[in-house]
């Protein structure tokens, strides 16, 4: 696909490897920023990068949270292994 500044929802779905429904859900929930040009709504290239960065940050935060909870469980005597 040609590098462009603005993408349609179907193009964005292809770039992200997602279905169109999920892509539109991300737009509707404002997780994926869009711009409007007349009646057309487009996803800026930077918005795709921002979404990926946000998802990576959320995944890392989840790992840290799970590690912290596991450590607290062991320290607190709640070792799930028995």
C-alpha positions as CSV (number, residue, x, y, z in Angstrom):
1,X,0.0,0.0,0.0
2,X,1.2,3.5,-0.9
3,X,2.4,5.6,2.0
4,X,-0.3,8.3,2.4
5,X,-1.1,10.8,5.1
6,X,-4.8,9.9,5.4
7,X,-6.5,6.4,5.2
8,X,-10.1,5.2,4.9
9,X,-11.4,2.9,7.6
10,X,-11.0,-0.2,5.3
11,X,-7.4,0.8,4.5
12,X,-6.7,1.3,8.2
13,X,-8.2,-2.1,9.0
14,X,-5.9,-3.7,6.5
15,X,-2.8,-1.8,7.9
16,X,-3.7,-2.9,11.5
17,X,-4.6,-6.4,10.5
18,X,-8.1,-6.0,12.0
19,X,-11.6,-6.4,10.7
20,X,-13.5,-3.4,9.5
21,X,-16.0,-3.7,12.4
22,X,-13.3,-3.6,15.0
23,X,-11.6,-0.7,13.3
24,X,-14.9,1.3,13.3
25,X,-15.4,0.4,16.9
26,X,-11.9,1.9,17.7
27,X,-13.0,5.0,15.9
28,X,-16.4,5.2,17.6
29,X,-14.8,4.8,21.0
30,X,-12.2,7.5,20.1
31,X,-9.3,5.1,20.5
32,X,-8.4,5.8,16.9
33,X,-8.3,9.5,16.0
34,X,-9.9,10.7,12.8
35,X,-10.3,13.9,10.8
36,X,-13.2,15.0,8.7
37,X,-12.9,16.5,5.2
38,X,-16.4,17.4,4.1
39,X,-18.5,14.3,4.5
40,X,-15.4,12.0,4.4
41,X,-13.8,10.8,7.6
42,X,-10.1,9.7,7.4
43,X,-7.5,8.3,9.8
44,X,-4.2,10.2,9.8
45,X,-1.1,8.0,9.6
46,X,0.0,9.4,12.9
47,X,-3.2,8.2,14.6
48,X,-2.4,4.7,13.6
49,X,1.1,5.1,15.1
50,X,-0.5,6.6,18.3
51,X,-2.9,3.7,18.6
52,X,-0.1,1.1,18.3
53,X,2.0,3.0,20.9
54,X,-1.0,3.2,23.3
55,X,-1.7,-0.5,22.9
56,X,2.0,-1.4,23.6
57,X,2.0,0.9,26.7
58,X,-1.2,-0.7,28.0
59,X,0.2,-4.2,27.4
60,X,3.4,-3.3,29.3
61,X,1.4,-1.8,32.2
62,X,-0.7,-5.0,32.4
63,X,2.5,-7.1,32.7
64,X,3.9,-4.9,35.4
65,X,0.6,-5.0,37.3
66,X,0.4,-8.8,37.1
67,X,4.0,-9.1,38.2
68,X,3.2,-6.8,41.2
69,X,0.1,-8.8,42.1
70,X,2.0,-12.1,41.9
71,X,4.7,-10.7,44.2
72,X,2.1,-9.4,46.6
73,X,0.4,-12.7,46.7
74,X,3.7,-14.5,47.5
75,X,4.7,-12.0,50.2
76,X,1.2,-12.0,51.6
77,X,1.2,-15.8,51.9
78,X,-1.3,-16.3,49.2
79,X,0.9,-18.3,46.9
80,X,-1.5,-19.7,44.4
81,X,0.6,-22.9,43.9
82,X,-0.6,-24.2,47.2
